[in-house]
Amino acid sequence: MAYALITGASSGLGVEFAHLFAADKHPLILLSSPRSRQALEKIAQTIREQYHVEVQTLSIDLAELNAAEHVYNTVKEQGWVVDYLVNNAG
């Protein structure tokens, strides 16, 4: 299953990108900072209910040292295949 990974997915354009990919039936990996975890989980649940797609969430502060490596390792360990990256964090 090929995922769309969207950073900055807890607000603004990130949410809009998530809805667009979900409407096209792409499973999602939504990423936001830990301080936005609650909002991210609410968005993920809304998308699951509205579009009936798989949604994974990660709460990682991309400003932290080795954050990108942590995302990569998590995706790899879970066996998720990412075909689309929306690098919207920011």
Protein Blocks (a to p, Z undefined) as FASTA:
>chain_A
ZZdddehklgcjllmmmmmmmmnopacdddddfklmmmmmmmmmmmmmmnopacdddddd
fkbghklmmmmmmmmmnopacfbdcdfbZZ
